[in-house]
Amino acid sequence: MKPLKHVAIIMDGNGRWGIKKKKKKKDRNFGHKKGLDVVEQIVNHCLKKDIKYLTLYTFSTENWKRPKFEIDYLFLLLETFLKKKITKINKQNIKLKFIGDKKKLKNSLTKKISHAEKLTKLNQKLQINIAINYGSKYEIINTIKVLKKKKLTITEKNFENNLFTKGVPDPEILIRTGNTCRLSNFLLWQLAYTEIFFEKKLWPDFNDKDFNKIINLYYKIKRNFGDI
């Protein structure tokens, strides 16, 4: 089997974890903060395993339905993370790429996103795709509009070359934590042949040992892609 290049993760269960730990509805935010610690742990494991791409479902186009206090906190958490960690990320030779519709984001956040992408654009050890205000249906419709604007024929190759993930191989593994078995409008095109692992643990309880266990299970799978 070829080396594992790309892992995608739906980091589900932060809010439920926060409520469970703090017994208060507003403490969903406590779960989001804890979940960020797990992200750093998984990133470090990807570096050790020489995984080249990690795509994280951070905020979906449907997440705007959440309470304002939670949305504001999520974006503040990301801004703070980029401010404090971007130098370290750059030194680790990590490239950051933000995918999704960024037009609806606050100006202060889009500036930090732009700075992070420019600073790390030449890094090659690991590319982290952060899906923010991302929805796969939106991505597919947007890609069709781009092809029409460029007057390109709609072929599989042209389509893939104009997705948000252009130039990135499709994920070999998708992990969804939180004991929920659905894709939730995430990378619907790219996941056509991906091995999917649904994890019962909530994201803040997930760790590098769980991650490694899934990787080992992946290597035991015979991937046929329609062949016998």
Protein Blocks (a to p, Z undefined) as FASTA:
>chain_A
ZZdfbdcdddehklmmmmmmnopaklmmmmmmmmmmmmmmmmmmmmmnopabdcddfbcf
klmmpcfklmmmmmmmmmmmmmmmmmmmmmnopacddedjfklpcfklmmmmmmmmmmmm
mpckbccdddehiafklmmmmmmmmmmmnopacdfklmmmmgfkgoiacdfbdcdehiia
cekopaklmmmmaccdddfbafklpcfklmmmmmmmmmmpccfkhpZZ
